[in-house]
């Protein structure tokens, strides 16, 4: 009678089950520790200096199937600022001018300079794959 595949290759059934459970535990801990804690405020956004009247900026993550199970880490002028889930928004005040907006989503990184005008408010839309634009 032929032996089972795992036994033919020197792997016992008990060892296989334990290693799969260990791997699942490690993946769960890493996901909860790395992904789950990086939502909401991470660092303060750039603060207005008072030279010009600040603009209320709302950064919104476009709902998308791509990357939905992980938070999008929003960067403003190179500083990680906020972690957004799909469809979530974050508002703050900043000075008008050209600013570098970007995000990390899983292993993907995207950055784009956007000019913040002198309007009372402006909305920035972020989404995969590398879509960063000011809403009209």
Secondary structure, DSSP 8 states (H G I E B T S, - for coil): ----HHHHTT--HHHHHHHHHHHHHHHHHHIIIIITTS-EESS------SSS--EEEEEEE---STTTTS-EEEEETTEEEEEE-TT-EEEEEE-SEEEEEEEEETTEEEEEEEEE-SSSEEEEEEETTTEEEE--
